[in-house]
């Protein structure tokens, strides 16, 4: 299973052309072509077709940019239906915003699966997605049962950093602040019940943490 795919390779090769000036003026990627999703998973001895499924937290350029790596495969890619609606509207508008239309130009070659609400991915409660709107209308996070009693809550952009949750600070880019705050309170409750919160964009949190192909287990 994979959670998100990161940037499209176009963001590494020519970000100004691929993302457009308005986006790169606000957010210039620091990425090399060898850091694209399919190259990174090759370090684990895997090809995109080997992945059992992909869960997409949302459709923003830095999270769903490389879904084209799965074109022509049967690998299911799970989005909340609410997010798919926003993606379709963004593609139809044709503007380069946090949603890049070209990221989705191979949608007809992808095994896209829309879900509504909480979704038990494998039917055994080991991986459960659940809606955490606020950053986007259809953002979702993931509960992962690790088997060692240290279950992980993968928050992605519903909680950029631990400070967002601990100090009740909404994400810097948001669609709806009240819903974003509800997600943060949800994570705090889950942490109090023993869940390990894993923020996607917290450099302090990730400092000295093992990265693939090493195994990430207890996060501390």
N, C-alpha and C positions, 0 to 999 in steps of 0.2 A: 504494500500500500504506500502511496505517496500523498502528502498533503501540500498542495500548491506546486507550481512549476517554476516560479521565478520569472525573470525577464526573458523576452524573446532575444534571440541572437542578434537581431537588428539593433538592439539597444547597446550592444557591445561593439558592433562593426561601424555603425554610423548613427549615433543616437539623435543627432539633430535632424537627419533625414527621416528616421523611422518614427520618432516621437513628435517632432515638430518643435519650433523655437519656443512657443508658449510653455510647453511642458519642460523642456530642458533648462529654460531660464529659472524655473522653480525647483527642478529636481534633475540634476545631471548624474547619470549612473556611473558607478565605479565598478566596471565589469570587463572581463576579458572573454574572448570567444570560447576559451576552454572551460569557462565557468557555466556554460549553458547546461540545462537540466540533463540532457541525454549523455553529455560527456561526464558530468559528475556521477551519475549512477553507474557509468561504466567502471568506475573505481571499485564498485561493489560487485563487479562481474555481471551486471544486468543491462539489458536493452529495454527500451520503453515497452515493448510487447511482453516482457517478463513480469511487469508490474500487475498485481491483481486488480487494482483499482486506483483511481486518483480522486481525492476529495478537494474541491476548490472552495476556499473560504469565501472568495468573491472574485469579481472580474477585473480588478485593477491591474494595470500594466506590470507591476512588480510581483504579482501573485499568479496570474493566469497567462502571462505573456508567452510561455513556451508550450501551451497545450498543443501546438502544431506538431510537437515531437511525437504525438500519439496518432497522427493522421494515418489512416489505413490499417489500424489495429482494432481489435475488439475490446480493448481495455475500457471499462466504464468510467466516465468522468462525471462525478456527482456535484451538481450545483443545486442550491435552493431555487425553486421555480420563480420566486420573487426576484432573485438576482438575474436569472435568465431573461426575464422581461426587461429589466434595466439594460442588460447587455444588448438585446435585440434593438431597443430604442436607440442606444448609443451608436450601434453599427448603422442603423438606418439614417441617423443624423449625419454620419460621416465626418464628424469633428474629432480631432485628437485632444482628448482630455485625459483624465485618469483612466478612462477606457480607450484603448487604441483599436480602432476598427480592424486594422490588419492582423491583430492578434487572433481574430475570430473568422478570418477569411476561409479557413478550411473546416468550418463547423459541419458541413455536410459529409466530411470524411472522418468525423469523430463519433464515438459512441457516447453521446451526451445523455445523461440521465437526470431528470429533474425530480427533486424530492420536496416534500412539504413538511416542515417541522422536524422534530427529532427523528433520526433514522439510524437503525441498528444495521451497520454495513454488512456484517457477516452473519447476522442472526444469532450471535452468541454473547452479545453485550461486551465484547472485547474492544470494539471501536464503535462509538456512537457519536454522530454529528448532531448538533443542536443549534437553533437559530440564535444569533447574537447581533441583531440589527442595531444600527446607529451610525457606524462608520459608512456603511452602505445599507440600502433597504433589505438586501438578501444575504448579508454576511452570516457565515456560520463558523462555529468553533468545534473542536473535537475532544471527546473524552476517550482516553486510551487506557485500558486495563493492562498493566505491565506484568502482573503475575507475582511481583515481589512486594505487593502491598503499597507501592509508591505510585499510585495511578496518576497519570499526567493529564492536564487540561491544556490543550494547545489553543491559544487564544487568537493568534494572528493579529489583525489590526483592530480587534475589539479591545485590546489592551496592549498598546505599543511597548510599554515598560512596566516594571513593577510599581513605579511611582504613580502611574495612572491609577492603578487599583488601590494602593495604600493611601493615597492622598485624594482619591476621588476626582481625578483630573481627566476630563474627556479627551478622546483622541484629537490631534491637531486638525485632521481633516475629517469632517463628519457630515452626515446627511440629516441626523436627528439627534440632538443632544440628550433629551430625556431617555430615549431608547438606548443610547450609548452608555448612559449612567446606569441604567438597569442591568446591562451586561456586566459592568464593573462590579456592581453589588452581588450579582450572581457568582462571579468568580471568587469574590471574597468569602461567600458562604461555602463554596466548594472547597476552598483552601482550609477553612475551619473544620471541614469534615475529613481532612487528610489528603485532599488532592494537591498535586504539585502544579502550580501555575507556570506555564512556559510562554513568556512573551516573545514575540517574533523580532522586535526591533530594539532590544535593550542591550547595548554594548557591555554594560557592567555585568548584566546577568550572564552573558555568553562568554565573558572573559575567562580563559583557562578551561572552558568546557570542552570535552572531546567532540570532534566533528567526524563525519563519515570519512573513511570506512570504519572508524572506531565506533564502539557501541556506547550510546547515551543511555544511562540507566538512572541511578540516583542523582538528582540535580542539586540537592542541598538548598 
